[in-house]
Amino acid sequence: MSQKTYKPESSSKDIVLFDGVCNLCNHAVNFIIDHDPSQRFIFASLQSNTGRKLLEARQLDSQYLDSLVLIRGEKLYLKSTAALQIARYLSGLWSASYIFILVPSFIRDFFYDIVARFRYRIFGQSNQCRVPTPELKARFLA
């Protein structure tokens, strides 16, 4: 199956944009895939043409790389809110972490920003964006 080109009007899936060269972000994508049996989420790196176009269509700087981004229909979620919105639909007890949505976003995002600021230093970075296996290609936007 070939990679899909994103067409806003045809996608009913939630789109997760991630930093494709960040090892932590790549592990997070693997985690989401492993805990998403309904295949609700599809993915694109923030560095990809599709990722940049999706950001620009929502008036975000196409160079924005400091946050996980979740696009659900017309709604856009960033930082800790994006992470919790994703966790809400994961299998197992992970969905219970959605309770943290009750914590004000400025507090959640304070901690999110600390991890984001040091993610390359702590978790490392790749020289290239993630290349999905043939089985997973359908879950990644071109």
HELIX and SHEET records of a PDB file:
HELIX    1   1 PRO A    8  SER A   10  5                                   3    
HELIX    2   2 ASN A   23  ASP A   34  1                                  12    
HELIX    3   3 ASN A   49  ALA A   57  1                                   9    
HELIX    4   4 LYS A   79  ALA A   87  1                                   9    
HELIX    5   5 GLY A   92  LEU A  102  5                                  11    
HELIX    6   6 SER A  105  PHE A  123  1                                  19    
HELIX    7   7 LYS A  137  ARG A  139  5                                   3    
SHEET    1   A 4 PHE A  41  SER A  45  0                                        
SHEET    2   A 4 ASP A  14  PHE A  18  1                                        
SHEET    3   A 4 VAL A  69  ARG A  72 -1                                        
SHEET    4   A 4 LYS A  75  LEU A  78 -1                                        
END                                                                             
